[in-house]
Amino acid sequence: MIDLRKWADWWPWEAMDPGMEKTYSGAESGVGSRYAWSGNRKVGQGNMEIVGATPNEKVEIALEFITPFKASNATALAFTEEAGGTRVRWTMTGKSTLILRIMGIFRSMDTMIGRDFEKGLAQLKAVAEASRILPVAPAPSEGPALQRSPDLRSAQHPARDLP
């Protein structure tokens, strides 16, 4: 999880533009590892950097979108051991820019990116099960959890669990 070069195996936006330009810099893996991309309208342009990593617990990412709109987000993947495997919780938080607030009137953030989170977690699960690196727990019957921020000036994007 701390090697951004391996995220291509599960990161849902990779498949949206197989020809996108990718650049890796900084540390080989872990804190200080950076990834930048530039692609079509669906993936836009942006970059991310691992800013925190606690083995077997959490990976924290500073995520910056440049196009199609500017936004800076804190993203985290948290890992919790459960009977039979590991639960992965993927969250993204950040301030809502004017354009995001306007877009939110017509479509919720969950509607806009929720399916991408679910697709990414399903792909991560498949990669983990195939490689046996990260054991995976059975799926909960209630489905993925969502977290919402009560502050209208900041948005808590959907938290998605990988069962």
Buried (B, 14 or more C-beta within 10 A) or exposed (E): BBEBEBBEBBBBBBEBBEEBEEEBEBBEBBBEBBBBBBBEEEBBBBBBBBBEBEEEEBBBBBBBBBEEEEBEBBBBBBBBEBEEBBBBBBBBBBEBBEEBEEBBEEEBBBEBBBEBBBBBBBBBBEBBEEEEEBEBBEEEEEEBEBEEBEEEEEBBBBBBBBB
